[in-house]
Amino acid sequence: MSIVPSLKNKGLEVSRFLDWCKYKNTFYNNLYLEEYDLVIKMPLIPKNDDSRDKLKLKKFDLTKYTYLLSY
């Protein structure tokens, strides 16, 4: 018997996809966390001049970006 519940069957559903932001003209590699409806956005080619563009955490919005590919 354990005080801490088992996490064996509690997997985190993650989907990966690529998209393009037409406003910044940037391609992103994304991790979609289905349970939380959040996307972790990572630019495919990070810009060296601005460190704020390296990683983003956004609420999932399919209409804002151009969806390219799921993998």
C-alpha positions, 0 to 999 in steps of 0.5 A: 500500500502506498500513500502516493497514487501510482502515475503508471497509467497517467500518461501525458498526451503530446502531439507534434506539428509544424506551423508558420506565423505569417506576421513574424515570417517564422516556422515553428516546431510545436508540442501540443499538450492535449490535456491542458490545450497548450502549445510549446512553440520553438522556432525552427531557426531561432534569431540570435538578436532577440532571446525572447523568441526562443520558446513560447507557451501559448493557448492553442489557437488553430486560426492564428497560425498556418498549420503545415504538418503533423508528425 
